[in-house]
């Protein structure tokens, strides 16, 4: 019984040590937590007729207020940006920043876009922009 207790205690101590070490990597000099993007979403409003106005908007969520760079990617095509998005703490502790771009659509378009966070593998889902078809 005592050897099992010692083994269990050793495992718990090892786990606590690994967890503490992992959390230390999230700290900057001075003990501050570094800025981390936790989620990113993209929305597209297509125009009802052509020519017409559309909108592309990105929402960036972080663990604390700061500035994050994003890029807008067209599926199989162009990349636009980087665009700096500043996040601020709002109600309920949500830390959010937005990027909005108005579009003027003159010709038929059937494309998909997503937003990616620069220097990260974090990205939104693909979102369609369909107009004038």
Backbone as CSV, one residue per row, in Angstrom:
resi,resn,N_x,N_y,N_z,CA_x,CA_y,CA_z,C_x,C_y,C_z
1,UNK,0.821,-1.195,0.000,0.000,0.000,0.000,0.862,1.255,0.000
2,UNK,1.902,1.273,0.852,2.776,2.452,0.939,3.530,2.662,-0.371
3,UNK,4.055,1.589,-1.049,4.720,1.833,-2.337,3.767,2.441,-3.372
4,UNK,2.486,2.023,-3.389,1.522,2.597,-4.329,1.266,4.058,-4.004
5,UNK,1.189,4.390,-2.722,0.989,5.765,-2.299,2.164,6.639,-2.723
6,UNK,3.391,6.093,-2.560,4.589,6.840,-2.962,4.606,7.046,-4.474
7,UNK,4.215,6.013,-5.235,4.184,6.129,-6.697,3.153,7.169,-7.128
8,UNK,1.966,7.122,-6.497,0.925,8.096,-6.817,1.355,9.510,-6.483
9,UNK,2.018,9.680,-5.352,2.507,10.995,-4.955,3.575,11.491,-5.924
10,UNK,4.449,10.597,-6.357,5.495,10.974,-7.310,4.879,11.397,-8.644
11,UNK,3.850,10.673,-9.098,3.174,11.044,-10.353,2.491,12.400,-10.232
12,UNK,1.824,12.643,-9.112,1.158,13.933,-8.910,2.164,15.072,-8.882
13,UNK,3.292,14.854,-8.233,4.341,15.873,-8.163,4.929,16.135,-9.546
14,UNK,5.154,15.069,-10.321,5.689,15.236,-11.684,4.709,16.003,-12.558
15,UNK,3.416,15.682,-12.455,2.403,16.383,-13.231,2.337,17.858,-12.856
16,UNK,2.397,18.157,-11.588,2.382,19.550,-11.132,3.591,20.305,-11.653
17,UNK,4.745,19.655,-11.682,5.969,20.291,-12.181,5.852,20.593,-13.667
18,UNK,5.342,19.635,-14.455,5.191,19.833,-15.896,4.177,20.940,-16.163
19,UNK,3.063,20.961,-15.431,2.049,21.996,-15.618,2.608,23.373,-15.308
20,UNK,3.337,23.507,-14.231,3.936,24.788,-13.859,4.936,25.234,-14.919
21,UNK,5.745,24.308,-15.430,6.723,24.652,-16.469,6.018,25.102,-17.741
22,UNK,4.917,24.432,-18.108,4.179,24.820,-19.313,3.590,26.212,-19.163
23,UNK,3.073,26.543,-17.982,2.514,27.872,-17.765,3.595,28.939,-17.802
24,UNK,4.810,28.590,-17.418,5.904,29.555,-17.432,6.210,30.023,-18.853
25,UNK,5.978,29.155,-19.864,6.220,29.546,-21.242,5.228,30.590,-21.729
26,UNK,4.092,30.737,-21.060,3.104,31.748,-21.421,3.408,33.100,-20.804
27,UNK,4.512,33.216,-20.080,4.858,34.469,-19.426,5.936,35.200,-20.204
28,UNK,5.854,36.507,-20.216,6.900,37.356,-20.769,7.818,37.742,-19.625
29,UNK,8.898,38.452,-19.933,9.758,38.971,-18.890,8.956,39.840,-17.937
30,UNK,9.223,39.736,-16.652,8.491,40.511,-15.666,7.257,39.794,-15.164
31,UNK,7.053,38.555,-15.593,5.935,37.777,-15.098,4.593,38.104,-15.734
32,UNK,4.567,38.827,-16.853,3.310,39.168,-17.511,2.936,38.079,-18.515
33,UNK,1.657,37.793,-18.622,1.167,36.830,-19.594,1.247,37.454,-20.979
34,UNK,1.793,36.716,-21.963,1.906,37.266,-23.315,0.556,37.230,-24.022
35,UNK,0.381,38.134,-24.973,-0.842,38.248,-25.751,-1.019,36.989,-26.595
36,UNK,-2.220,36.417,-26.548,-2.511,35.214,-27.314,-3.901,35.339,-27.919
37,UNK,-4.018,35.079,-29.216,-5.315,35.066,-29.874,-5.997,33.746,-29.537
38,UNK,-7.238,33.829,-29.065,-7.959,32.626,-28.658,-8.981,32.173,-29.690
39,UNK,-9.468,33.097,-30.525,-10.454,32.745,-31.545,-10.496,33.855,-32.587
40,UNK,-10.869,33.484,-33.796,-11.028,34.466,-34.871,-12.207,34.013,-35.737
41,UNK,-13.048,34.976,-36.127,-14.222,34.673,-36.937,-14.322,35.682,-38.078
42,UNK,-14.974,35.270,-39.159,-15.148,36.138,-40.319,-16.608,36.125,-40.736
43,UNK,-17.121,37.289,-41.081,-18.474,37.413,-41.610,-18.458,38.201,-42.903
44,UNK,-19.313,37.803,-43.852,-19.402,38.476,-45.140,-20.868,38.796,-45.411
45,UNK,-21.132,40.031,-45.807,-22.469,40.421,-46.251,-22.364,40.705,-47.745
46,UNK,-23.032,39.879,-48.534,-23.034,40.039,-49.980,-24.094,41.060,-50.386
47,UNK,-23.859,41.814,-51.471,-24.874,42.781,-51.929,-26.090,42.061,-52.508
48,UNK,-27.246,42.740,-52.458,-28.476,42.163,-53.001,-28.550,42.295,-54.521
49,UNK,-27.903,43.322,-55.066,-27.924,43.527,-56.513,-26.596,44.139,-56.947
50,UNK,-26.392,44.217,-58.260,-25.119,44.723,-58.778,-25.346,45.942,-59.660
51,UNK,-24.459,46.910,-59.615,-23.398,46.971,-58.603,-24.011,47.160,-57.216
52,UNK,-23.258,46.726,-56.207,-23.778,46.820,-54.852,-22.687,46.814,-53.808
53,UNK,-23.071,47.209,-52.606,-22.121,47.280,-51.498,-22.178,46.004,-50.667
54,UNK,-21.009,45.501,-50.326,-20.879,44.350,-49.444,-19.943,44.708,-48.303
55,UNK,-19.843,43.812,-47.350,-18.985,44.047,-46.190,-18.298,42.755,-45.798
56,UNK,-17.046,42.895,-45.410,-16.292,41.788,-44.828,-15.862,42.254,-43.446
57,UNK,-16.107,41.424,-42.419,-15.761,41.827,-41.050,-15.149,40.645,-40.310
58,UNK,-14.068,40.936,-39.591,-13.388,39.920,-38.788,-13.497,40.289,-37.319
59,UNK,-13.654,39.273,-36.485,-13.674,39.438,-35.036,-12.505,38.651,-34.468
60,UNK,-11.679,39.319,-33.667,-10.492,38.703,-33.085,-10.639,38.716,-31.564
61,UNK,-10.504,37.538,-30.956,-10.614,37.392,-29.508,-9.232,37.057,-28.946
62,UNK,-8.838,37.738,-27.868,-7.541,37.492,-27.245,-7.699,37.298,-25.741
63,UNK,-6.610,36.867,-25.105,-6.628,36.641,-23.657,-6.461,37.933,-22.861
64,UNK,-5.992,38.995,-23.515,-5.839,40.298,-22.864,-5.789,41.372,-23.952
65,UNK,-6.029,42.638,-23.612,-5.980,43.701,-24.619,-4.602,43.798,-25.288
66,UNK,-4.623,44.092,-26.582,-3.379,44.241,-27.331,-3.675,44.352,-28.821
67,UNK,-2.631,44.275,-29.636,-2.769,44.381,-31.090,-2.312,43.095,-31.752
68,UNK,-3.158,42.601,-32.673,-2.907,41.359,-33.404,-2.970,41.677,-34.893
69,UNK,-2.087,41.083,-35.681,-2.120,41.259,-37.132,-2.867,40.092,-37.771
70,UNK,-3.775,40.437,-38.700,-4.538,39.429,-39.427,-4.356,39.633,-40.921
71,UNK,-4.702,38.597,-41.688,-4.703,38.673,-43.142,-5.995,38.048,-43.650
72,UNK,-6.525,38.582,-44.728,-7.724,38.047,-45.373,-7.249,37.227,-46.570
73,UNK,-7.677,35.960,-46.615,-7.207,35.028,-47.643,-8.377,34.615,-48.530
74,UNK,-8.182,34.713,-49.842,-9.157,34.216,-50.805,-8.774,32.777,-51.129
75,UNK,-9.742,31.884,-51.111,-9.464,30.465,-51.359,-8.855,30.297,-52.749
76,UNK,-7.638,29.752,-52.791,-6.946,29.528,-54.046,-6.455,30.795,-54.713
77,UNK,-6.327,31.881,-53.966,-5.967,33.127,-54.630,-5.212,34.098,-53.766
78,UNK,-5.686,35.319,-53.787,-4.985,36.449,-53.189,-5.007,36.440,-51.662
79,UNK,-4.043,37.153,-51.103,-3.954,37.395,-49.666,-3.843,38.901,-49.469
80,UNK,-4.656,39.452,-48.588,-4.629,40.892,-48.314,-4.232,41.119,-46.863
81,UNK,-3.448,42.142,-46.643,-3.027,42.468,-45.281,-1.523,42.537,-45.207
82,UNK,-0.976,42.587,-44.052,-1.631,42.419,-42.754,-2.367,43.673,-42.303
83,UNK,-3.414,43.442,-41.515,-4.198,44.502,-40.910,-4.064,44.382,-39.390
84,UNK,-3.769,45.489,-38.734,-3.629,45.493,-37.272,-5.007,45.628,-36.633
85,UNK,-5.317,44.702,-35.719,-6.580,44.729,-34.982,-6.242,44.899,-33.502
86,UNK,-6.784,45.949,-32.900,-6.557,46.202,-31.474,-7.740,45.662,-30.686
87,UNK,-7.446,44.789,-29.735,-8.493,44.219,-28.899,-8.587,44.990,-27.585
88,UNK,-9.821,45.101,-27.077,-10.072,45.781,-25.803,-11.001,44.904,-24.967
89,UNK,-10.912,45.068,-23.657,-11.774,44.286,-22.770,-13.141,44.935,-22.703
90,UNK,-14.159,44.116,-22.939,-15.532,44.597,-22.892,-16.289,43.975,-21.740
91,UNK,-17.604,44.017,-21.839,-18.430,43.475,-20.768,-18.252,41.965,-20.658
92,UNK,-18.362,41.480,-19.449,-18.224,40.052,-19.205,-16.809,39.544,-19.344
93,UNK,-15.832,40.451,-19.425,-14.443,40.036,-19.538,-14.029,39.594,-20.933
94,UNK,-14.904,39.760,-21.927,-14.573,39.382,-23.306,-13.593,40.397,-23.873
95,UNK,-12.487,39.917,-24.425,-11.482,40.786,-25.037,-11.590,40.602,-26.547
96,UNK,-12.005,41.666,-27.252,-12.396,41.561,-28.651,-11.942,42.781,-29.438
97,UNK,-11.557,42.537,-30.677,-11.264,43.599,-31.629,-11.887,43.243,-32.960
98,UNK,-12.197,44.246,-33.782,-12.814,43.990,-35.079,-12.064,44.697,-36.198
99,UNK,-12.181,44.110,-37.381,-11.681,44.722,-38.613,-12.838,44.676,-39.598
100,UNK,-13.126,45.808,-40.235,-14.236,45.879,-41.184,-13.771,46.522,-42.472
101,UNK,-14.190,45.934,-43.596,-13.844,46.475,-44.910,-15.106,46.497,-45.762
102,UNK,-15.419,47.679,-46.271,-16.566,47.810,-47.180,-16.119,47.467,-48.590
103,UNK,-16.986,46.781,-49.318,-16.685,46.347,-50.681,-17.693,46.935,-51.641
104,UNK,-17.253,47.220,-52.855,-18.168,47.608,-53.921,-18.037,46.529,-54.991
105,UNK,-19.101,45.795,-55.201,-19.098,44.671,-56.142,-19.727,45.137,-57.454
106,UNK,-18.965,45.008,-58.536,-19.441,45.422,-59.861,-19.676,44.237,-60.784
107,UNK,-18.962,43.149,-60.563,-18.999,41.996,-61.458,-19.389,40.736,-60.680
108,UNK,-19.826,39.709,-61.375,-20.164,38.457,-60.697,-18.971,37.911,-59.893
109,UNK,-19.283,37.408,-58.700,-18.244,36.840,-57.844,-18.842,35.665,-57.062
110,UNK,-18.051,34.604,-57.000,-18.425,33.426,-56.221,-17.132,32.887,-55.609
111,UNK,-16.743,33.456,-54.494,-15.465,33.127,-53.854,-15.684,32.802,-52.381
112,UNK,-14.636,32.253,-51.761,-14.653,32.002,-50.327,-13.434,32.673,-49.704
113,UNK,-13.626,33.187,-48.495,-12.565,33.899,-47.791,-12.461,33.379,-46.365
114,UNK,-11.294,33.578,-45.781,-11.115,33.335,-44.354,-10.073,34.303,-43.830
115,UNK,-10.070,34.480,-42.519,-9.094,35.347,-41.875,-8.099,34.456,-41.153
116,UNK,-6.816,34.824,-41.237,-5.759,34.098,-40.536,-5.021,35.072,-39.634
117,UNK,-4.526,34.556,-38.518,-3.751,35.355,-37.584,-2.282,35.197,-37.958
118,UNK,-1.595,36.311,-38.206,-0.190,36.296,-38.597,0.648,35.680,-37.476
119,UNK,1.552,34.770,-37.846,2.440,34.138,-36.881,1.778,33.049,-36.064
120,UNK,0.642,32.546,-36.553,-0.125,31.533,-35.824,-0.782,30.610,-36.838
121,UNK,-1.204,29.440,-36.390,-1.967,28.559,-37.275,-3.470,28.733,-37.062
122,UNK,-3.853,29.769,-36.314,-5.250,30.052,-36.023,-5.902,30.756,-37.209
123,UNK,-7.084,30.271,-37.609,-7.814,30.872,-38.732,-9.305,30.613,-38.571
124,UNK,-10.103,31.376,-39.308,-11.563,31.194,-39.302,-11.946,30.120,-40.303
125,UNK,-13.219,29.805,-40.321,-13.759,28.933,-41.368,-13.835,29.718,-42.675
126,UNK,-13.953,28.989,-43.782,-14.171,29.642,-45.078,-15.584,30.207,-45.104
127,UNK,-15.723,31.433,-45.624,-17.015,32.115,-45.695,-17.242,32.563,-47.141
128,UNK,-18.417,32.255,-47.722,-18.655,32.603,-49.128,-19.019,34.077,-49.328
129,UNK,-18.599,34.585,-50.478,-19.034,35.888,-50.970,-19.576,35.610,-52.387
130,UNK,-20.895,35.676,-52.508,-21.547,35.392,-53.771,-22.407,36.590,-54.155
131,UNK,-22.197,37.102,-55.359,-22.971,38.269,-55.797,-23.010,38.334,-57.325
132,UNK,-24.075,38.910,-57.838,-24.230,39.207,-59.272,-24.242,37.947,-60.127
133,UNK,-24.661,36.854,-59.561,-24.663,35.586,-60.332,-26.054,35.287,-60.823
